[in-house]
Amino acid sequence: MITFGTGGWREIIGDGFTRANVQRLMTAMARRMQEEDVARRGFCIGYDRRFLSREAAQWAAEVLAFHRIHTYLIKRPAPTPLVMFTIMEYGLPYGMAVTASHNPALYNGIKVFTKDGCDAPESVTDALSALCEKISPDEVRSIPYEQAIANGFVEEINPNNRYIDSIIRAMNMDAVRSRNLQIVLDPMYGVSRTSLQTILLTARCDVEVIHERHDALFGGRLPAPSEQTLGALRAAVLESQADLGIATDGDADRLGIIDDAGRFVHPNEVLVLLYYYLLKYKHWRGPAVRNISTTHLLDKVAEAFSEKCHETPVGFKHISAAIDRHNAVIGGESSGGLTVRGHIHGKDGIYAAALLVEMMAVTGRSLSELYREITDQFGGCEMVENNFAFDPARREALTKLLMEDKKLPDFGTPPERVSYWDGCKVYFPNGWVVVRFSGTEPLLRIFCEMPTALEARQICKTLEAFLSL
């Protein structure tokens, strides 16, 4: 069964991620586009550097070509934000990226996008999944890729310059050029190097790049920019005495930051820093959007500027929709994805990194100095995150305990309220804890934010013991 999670359809290569399943999904997509009478408007396909990504992009194009749907295939490995940008720029009704984002190397997958480059909502992905179940193998038809190109149904394109130029136009390039910043870039063997390095070099930054070669195994590490995976970037920043270290995940829609002192800057801090910068220094106005597992410090910043912070379930499609609905300045999540009003509708690690560099140039201050300015005003907070692999047989029991019986341990602090909107989130007077099943991996996730890391760890331990994790 082809099932979409919060970040698209992802499966182990050779198990669920196969040519047959990719082409079955694209048969469903072609039928949907024909039913909606949008097939004549075309489709965009991009792919990352994972094993079989390019081949899967071609398998998908071959099916669409059989159905006479003109396909724009980005002809080199592309950041997912570039795919979303291209769908928006070309005015296409649908598109997709072949990627498993930050998942381990044995995974691949597909992210589906709709009009304006938005993450496909559940109504679309659920319908595609249901349609796939009705398609038998003999109903899947395709034509060879080279023949599809010769017949004009597949057009290989390179929209990278337009994407890069859109980011450059949005930046205060004069301010960045005046600073001569030294930056270390870690694409984590992914797809951000060309775009991000070009932007930074255009801004007269001195750029050193590590982990830029093509390695479908991602150097044997998880291609997720976290404190645990960025040791080499930290060492490079300290060795070269750089102003900043920037890492992006496998498909470049998330980022991780190392500051000039070698400290990992948590994505929560990045989100708060950029919102504060846009409000105070660029004088933008508007609310913020975050998911249930992201810092509430964002709420305090919003309140100080007479704005509001809106909460959504996990899944960037919910954040994108809320940004449009509330005309929000920024939206993001604690896993490192964010976007800003006026850019694409999905998360973009490349644009976020460029804006962070602009912030340092305009303010003339380090990230730690700016964040201290914020915490001095609004107080600090610490987040603890824990992931637990679980026996699938326990999922039903855990769901019943938390979501149906609504049982909770004694935390020692009475909750103000409990939400079951997306998992179980317990709100305290000075913090919160949430437990939910991952939508992309077989994991149970627990996030807790409190004034101190010790308090957060204690809350997590209480909940973990209660759930026998």
C-alpha positions as CSV (number, residue, x, y, z in Angstrom):
1,M,0.0,0.0,0.0
2,I,1.3,3.5,-0.9
3,T,0.8,5.6,2.3
4,F,1.7,9.2,2.7
5,G,3.0,10.6,6.0
6,T,3.6,14.1,7.1
7,G,6.6,14.4,4.7
8,G,5.4,12.4,1.7
9,W,5.5,8.8,0.7
10,R,8.7,7.1,2.0
11,E,9.7,3.5,1.8
12,I,12.8,1.3,2.0
13,I,14.5,1.0,-1.4
14,G,13.7,-2.4,-3.0
15,D,11.0,-3.1,-0.5
16,G,8.2,-0.5,-0.8
17,F,10.1,1.9,-3.0
18,T,10.1,0.1,-6.4
19,R,9.6,1.0,-10.0
20,A,6.3,-0.7,-10.0
21,N,5.0,1.4,-7.0
22,V,6.4,4.6,-8.4
23,Q,4.7,4.1,-11.7
24,R,1.5,3.0,-10.0
25,L,1.5,6.2,-8.1
26,M,2.0,8.2,-11.2
27,T,-0.8,6.4,-13.0
28,A,-3.0,7.5,-10.1
29,M,-1.7,11.1,-10.5
30,A,-2.3,11.1,-14.3
31,R,-5.9,9.9,-13.7
32,R,-6.5,12.6,-11.1
33,M,-5.2,15.3,-13.4
34,Q,-7.4,14.1,-16.2
35,E,-10.4,14.0,-14.0
36,E,-9.7,17.5,-12.9
37,D,-9.1,18.6,-16.5
38,V,-5.7,20.0,-15.7
39,A,-3.5,17.4,-17.5
40,R,-2.9,19.9,-20.4
41,R,-1.2,22.3,-18.0
42,G,1.8,20.1,-17.2
43,F,3.7,18.6,-14.3
44,C,7.1,19.2,-12.7
45,I,9.5,16.5,-11.5
46,G,12.7,17.1,-9.5
47,Y,15.0,14.6,-7.7
48,D,17.8,14.6,-5.1
49,R,21.1,12.6,-5.0
50,R,19.8,9.5,-3.4
51,F,20.2,6.0,-4.9
52,L,17.6,5.6,-7.7
53,S,16.3,9.1,-7.5
54,R,17.1,10.1,-11.1
55,E,15.8,6.7,-12.3
56,A,12.6,7.1,-10.3
57,A,12.1,10.6,-11.8
58,Q,12.4,9.1,-15.3
59,W,10.0,6.2,-14.4
60,A,7.5,8.8,-13.3
61,A,7.9,10.9,-16.5
62,E,7.5,7.8,-18.7
63,V,4.0,7.2,-17.2
64,L,2.9,10.8,-17.6
65,A,4.2,10.8,-21.1
66,F,2.0,7.8,-22.0
67,H,-1.0,9.8,-20.7
68,R,0.2,12.8,-22.8
69,I,0.9,15.0,-19.9
70,H,3.8,17.4,-20.6
71,T,6.4,17.0,-17.9
72,Y,9.1,19.5,-17.0
73,L,11.9,17.4,-15.5
74,I,14.7,19.3,-13.8
75,K,17.7,17.8,-15.4
76,R,20.1,17.7,-12.5
77,P,19.7,16.9,-8.7
78,A,17.6,19.7,-7.3
79,P,16.7,21.0,-3.9
80,T,13.1,20.4,-3.0
81,P,12.5,24.2,-2.6
82,L,13.6,24.6,-6.2
83,V,10.9,22.1,-7.3
84,M,8.3,24.0,-5.3
85,F,9.5,27.3,-6.8
86,T,9.3,25.9,-10.3
87,I,5.7,24.7,-9.9
88,M,4.8,28.2,-8.7
89,E,6.7,30.0,-11.5
90,Y,5.4,27.8,-14.3
91,G,1.8,27.9,-12.9
92,L,1.5,24.1,-12.8
93,P,-1.3,22.3,-11.0
94,Y,1.0,19.6,-9.6
95,G,4.6,18.4,-9.2
96,M,6.8,16.1,-7.2
97,A,10.3,15.7,-5.8
98,V,11.9,12.2,-5.6
99,T,13.4,12.3,-2.1
100,A,13.3,10.8,1.3
101,S,14.6,14.1,2.8
102,H,16.5,13.4,6.0
103,N,15.6,9.7,6.3
104,P,18.5,7.1,6.3
105,A,20.1,6.2,3.0
106,L,18.2,3.0,2.6
107,Y,15.0,5.0,2.1
108,N,13.6,6.9,-0.9
109,G,10.3,8.5,-1.5
110,I,8.1,11.1,-3.2
111,K,6.8,14.4,-2.1
112,V,3.8,15.7,-4.0
113,F,3.0,19.4,-4.5
114,T,-0.1,21.2,-5.7
115,K,-0.8,24.6,-7.2
116,D,1.7,27.4,-6.2
117,G,4.2,24.8,-5.0
118,C,2.3,23.9,-1.8
119,D,2.7,20.6,0.0
120,A,-0.2,18.4,-1.0
121,P,-2.9,18.4,1.6
122,E,-4.2,15.1,3.1
123,S,-7.3,15.3,0.9
124,V,-5.0,14.9,-2.2
125,T,-2.6,12.3,-0.8
126,D,-5.4,10.2,0.7
127,A,-7.2,10.2,-2.6
128,L,-4.0,9.2,-4.5
129,S,-3.4,6.4,-2.0
130,A,-7.0,5.1,-2.4
131,L,-6.7,5.3,-6.2
132,C,-3.4,3.4,-6.2
133,E,-5.2,0.5,-4.5
134,K,-7.6,0.2,-7.4
135,I,-4.9,0.2,-10.1
136,S,-3.8,-3.3,-11.2
137,P,-0.3,-3.9,-12.7
138,D,-1.6,-4.3,-16.2
139,E,-3.2,-0.9,-16.0
140,V,0.2,0.8,-15.6
141,R,1.4,2.0,-19.0
142,S,4.5,4.0,-20.0
143,I,6.7,4.9,-23.0
144,P,10.5,4.9,-22.9
145,Y,12.1,8.0,-21.5
146,E,14.1,8.9,-24.7
147,Q,11.0,8.4,-26.8
148,A,9.0,10.7,-24.4
149,I,11.7,13.4,-24.9
150,A,11.6,12.9,-28.7
151,N,7.8,13.2,-28.8
152,G,7.9,16.4,-26.7
153,F,6.1,15.0,-23.7
154,V,9.2,15.4,-21.5
155,E,11.2,18.6,-21.4
156,E,14.4,18.7,-19.4
157,I,14.8,22.2,-17.8
158,N,17.3,24.0,-15.5
159,P,15.4,26.7,-13.5
160,N,18.1,27.1,-10.9
161,N,19.1,30.6,-12.0
162,R,15.6,31.9,-11.6
163,Y,15.3,30.5,-8.1
164,I,18.7,31.9,-7.1
165,D,17.8,35.3,-8.5
166,S,14.6,35.4,-6.5
167,I,16.5,34.9,-3.3
168,I,19.1,37.5,-4.2
169,R,16.4,40.0,-5.0
170,A,14.9,39.4,-1.6
171,M,18.2,39.9,0.3
172,N,19.9,43.1,1.4
173,M,23.0,42.2,-0.7
174,D,24.7,45.5,0.0
175,A,24.7,44.9,3.7
176,V,26.1,41.4,3.3
177,R,28.8,42.5,0.8
178,S,30.0,45.1,3.3
179,R,30.8,42.5,5.9
180,N,33.1,40.0,4.2
181,L,31.7,37.1,6.2
182,Q,33.5,33.8,6.3
183,I,31.1,30.9,6.1
184,V,31.5,27.1,6.1
185,L,28.8,25.2,4.1
186,D,28.0,21.6,4.7
187,P,25.4,20.2,2.2
188,M,25.7,16.8,3.9
189,Y,26.3,15.2,0.5
190,G,22.9,16.6,-0.6
191,V,21.8,19.2,-3.2
192,S,22.2,22.7,-1.7
193,R,25.8,23.4,-2.7
194,T,25.3,25.0,-6.1
195,S,22.4,27.2,-5.1
196,L,23.6,28.3,-1.6
197,Q,27.3,28.7,-2.6
198,T,26.3,30.8,-5.6
199,I,24.2,33.1,-3.4
200,L,26.9,33.5,-0.8
201,L,29.7,34.1,-3.3
202,T,27.5,36.7,-5.0
203,A,27.2,38.4,-1.7
204,R,31.1,38.5,-1.5
205,C,31.2,35.9,1.4
206,D,34.3,33.7,1.7
207,V,32.8,30.2,1.4
208,E,34.4,26.9,2.4
209,V,32.5,23.7,1.4
210,I,32.7,20.3,3.1
211,H,30.9,17.1,2.2
212,E,30.0,18.3,-1.3
213,R,30.7,15.1,-3.3
214,H,28.0,12.8,-4.5
215,D,27.6,10.0,-1.9
216,A,24.3,8.1,-1.9
217,L,25.2,6.7,1.5
218,F,25.6,10.3,3.0
219,G,29.0,9.4,4.4
220,G,27.4,6.7,6.6
221,R,25.5,9.3,8.6
222,L,21.9,10.4,8.7
223,P,21.5,13.4,6.3
224,A,19.8,15.5,9.0
225,P,21.5,18.6,10.3
226,S,21.4,18.0,14.1
227,E,23.8,18.6,16.9
228,Q,24.8,14.9,16.7
229,T,25.6,15.0,12.9
230,L,27.4,18.3,12.6
231,G,30.7,17.5,14.4
232,A,32.7,18.0,11.2
233,L,31.0,21.3,10.5
234,R,31.8,22.5,14.0
235,A,35.4,21.5,13.6
236,A,35.7,23.3,10.3
237,V,34.1,26.5,11.7
238,L,36.5,26.6,14.7
239,E,39.6,25.7,12.6
240,S,38.9,28.4,10.0
241,Q,37.6,30.9,12.6
242,A,34.5,31.3,10.4
243,D,31.6,33.6,11.3
244,L,29.0,30.9,10.6
245,G,28.5,27.2,9.7
246,I,25.5,26.3,7.6
247,A,24.3,22.7,7.0
248,T,21.3,21.6,5.0
249,D,19.6,18.2,5.0
250,G,19.5,15.8,2.0
251,D,17.0,17.7,-0.1
252,A,17.8,21.2,1.3
253,D,14.5,22.1,2.8
254,R,15.9,22.1,6.4
255,L,19.0,23.7,7.9
256,G,21.3,23.4,10.8
257,I,23.5,26.2,12.1
258,I,26.9,26.3,14.0
259,D,27.8,29.7,15.3
260,D,31.3,31.4,15.4
261,A,31.9,29.8,18.9
262,G,31.2,26.3,17.6
263,R,27.8,26.1,19.3
264,F,24.9,24.3,17.6
265,V,22.1,26.8,17.2
266,H,18.8,24.9,17.7
267,P,16.2,25.4,14.9
268,N,13.9,26.8,17.5
269,E,16.4,29.6,18.1
270,V,16.8,30.2,14.3
271,L,13.1,30.6,13.9
272,V,12.8,33.0,16.9
273,L,15.9,35.0,15.7
274,L,14.5,35.4,12.2
275,Y,11.0,36.4,13.3
276,Y,12.5,38.9,15.8
277,Y,14.8,40.3,13.0
278,L,11.9,40.7,10.5
279,L,9.8,42.5,13.1
280,K,12.3,44.7,14.8
281,Y,15.0,45.4,12.1
282,K,13.0,45.0,8.9
283,H,9.8,46.4,10.4
284,W,7.5,43.8,8.9
285,R,4.2,43.2,10.6
286,G,2.2,40.0,11.0
287,P,1.8,36.9,13.1
288,A,3.9,33.7,13.2
289,V,3.0,30.1,12.7
290,R,4.6,27.0,14.4
291,N,3.6,23.4,14.9
292,I,2.8,21.8,18.2
293,S,6.4,20.6,18.8
294,T,8.0,24.0,18.3
295,T,9.1,26.6,20.9
296,H,6.6,28.9,22.6
297,L,9.2,31.6,22.8
298,L,7.9,32.5,19.4
299,D,4.6,33.3,21.0
300,K,6.3,35.7,23.4
301,V,8.1,37.6,20.7
302,A,4.8,37.9,18.7
303,E,3.0,39.2,21.8
304,A,5.7,41.8,22.4
305,F,5.0,43.2,18.9
306,S,1.2,43.0,19.4
307,E,1.1,40.0,17.1
308,K,-0.1,36.4,17.5
309,C,1.5,33.0,17.1
310,H,-0.8,30.3,15.5
311,E,-0.3,26.6,16.3
312,T,-0.8,23.8,13.8
313,P,-0.4,20.0,13.7
314,V,3.0,18.6,12.6
315,G,3.4,18.6,8.8
316,F,4.6,21.6,6.8
317,K,1.4,21.6,4.7
318,H,-0.4,22.8,7.8
319,I,2.1,25.6,8.4
320,S,1.9,26.7,4.7
321,A,-1.9,26.8,4.9
322,A,-1.9,28.8,8.1
323,I,0.7,31.3,6.7
324,D,-1.7,32.0,3.8
325,R,-4.8,32.1,6.1
326,H,-3.3,34.5,8.6
327,N,-0.9,36.4,6.2
328,A,1.9,35.4,8.7
329,V,5.4,36.7,8.5
330,I,7.1,33.4,9.2
331,G,6.3,29.8,9.8
332,G,8.5,26.9,11.0
333,E,9.1,23.8,13.0
334,S,11.6,22.6,15.5
335,S,13.1,20.1,13.0
336,G,14.7,22.9,11.0
337,G,12.2,23.8,8.3
338,L,10.8,27.3,7.8
339,T,9.6,29.7,5.3
340,V,8.9,33.5,5.1
341,R,6.0,35.4,3.6
342,G,6.6,36.3,0.0
343,H,8.8,33.3,-0.8
344,I,7.6,29.8,-1.7
345,H,4.8,28.0,0.3
346,G,7.1,25.3,1.6
347,K,10.1,25.1,3.8
348,D,13.4,26.2,2.3
349,G,16.8,25.7,4.0
350,I,18.6,27.7,1.3
351,Y,16.5,30.8,1.7
352,A,16.5,30.6,5.5
353,A,20.3,30.4,5.5
354,A,20.5,33.4,3.2
355,L,18.2,35.4,5.5
356,L,20.2,34.4,8.5
357,V,23.4,35.7,6.8
358,E,21.6,39.0,6.0
359,M,20.5,39.3,9.6
360,M,24.1,39.0,10.8
361,A,25.3,41.6,8.3
362,V,22.5,44.1,9.0
363,T,22.7,43.9,12.8
364,G,26.5,43.5,12.9
365,R,26.0,41.1,15.7
366,S,26.7,37.4,16.2
367,L,23.8,34.9,16.6
368,S,24.6,34.4,20.3
369,E,24.5,38.2,20.9
370,L,21.1,38.5,19.2
371,Y,19.6,35.6,20.9
372,R,20.8,36.9,24.3
373,E,19.0,40.2,23.4
374,I,15.8,38.1,23.0
375,T,16.1,36.0,26.1
376,D,17.0,39.0,28.2
377,Q,13.6,40.4,27.2
378,F,11.4,37.3,27.2
379,G,13.2,34.7,29.3
380,G,14.9,31.6,28.2
381,C,13.7,28.0,27.7
382,E,15.2,24.6,26.9
383,M,13.8,21.8,24.8
384,V,14.5,18.1,25.2
385,E,13.7,15.8,22.3
386,N,13.7,12.0,22.5
387,N,12.8,9.4,19.9
388,F,11.9,5.8,20.6
389,A,11.6,2.9,18.2
390,F,8.7,0.7,19.2
391,D,7.2,-2.6,18.4
392,P,4.3,-1.9,15.9
393,A,2.2,-4.2,17.9
394,R,2.3,-1.7,20.8
395,R,1.0,1.2,18.7
396,E,-2.6,0.3,19.3
397,A,-2.1,0.0,23.0
398,L,-0.2,3.3,23.3
399,T,-2.8,5.1,21.2
400,K,-5.6,3.7,23.4
401,L,-3.9,4.7,26.6
402,L,-3.1,8.3,25.5
403,M,-5.8,9.2,23.0
404,E,-8.8,7.1,24.0
405,D,-8.5,6.5,27.8
406,K,-6.6,9.8,28.0
407,K,-4.4,8.6,30.9
408,L,-1.5,10.7,32.0
409,P,1.1,10.3,34.8
410,D,1.5,12.6,37.8
411,F,4.0,15.2,36.5
412,G,4.3,17.0,39.8
413,T,2.9,20.1,38.2
414,P,-0.8,20.3,37.4
415,P,-1.5,20.8,33.6
416,E,-3.4,23.9,32.5
417,R,-4.9,21.9,29.6
418,V,-4.4,18.9,27.4
419,S,-4.8,18.8,23.6
420,Y,-5.3,15.7,21.5
421,W,-5.2,17.6,18.2
422,D,-2.0,15.8,16.9
423,G,-0.8,13.3,19.5
424,C,-1.1,14.3,23.1
425,K,0.2,17.7,24.2
426,V,0.2,18.7,27.9
427,Y,0.4,22.5,28.6
428,F,1.9,23.6,31.9
429,P,2.0,27.2,33.3
430,N,5.7,27.4,32.3
431,G,6.1,24.9,29.5
432,W,4.7,21.9,27.7
433,V,5.3,18.3,26.6
434,V,4.0,16.4,23.5
435,V,4.1,12.8,22.6
436,R,3.1,11.6,19.1
437,F,4.0,9.0,16.5
438,S,6.3,10.2,13.7
439,G,4.6,10.5,10.3
440,T,7.8,9.7,8.4
441,E,9.6,7.0,10.5
442,P,8.6,4.1,12.9
443,L,9.3,6.2,15.9
444,L,7.5,7.6,18.9
445,R,8.6,11.2,19.6
446,I,8.6,13.1,22.8
447,F,9.3,16.9,22.9
448,C,9.3,18.9,26.1
449,E,10.1,22.6,26.6
450,M,10.6,24.1,30.1
451,P,12.6,27.0,31.6
452,T,15.6,24.7,32.2
453,A,16.9,21.5,30.6
454,L,16.7,19.7,34.0
455,E,13.0,20.4,34.3
456,A,12.4,19.3,30.7
457,R,14.3,16.0,31.2
458,Q,12.4,15.3,34.4
459,I,9.0,15.7,32.6
460,C,10.3,13.4,29.8
461,K,11.4,10.7,32.2
462,T,8.1,10.8,34.0
463,L,6.2,10.3,30.7
464,E,8.7,7.7,29.4
465,A,8.3,5.6,32.6
466,F,4.5,5.9,32.3
467,L,4.6,4.6,28.7
468,S,7.2,1.9,29.6
469,L,9.6,3.2,26.9
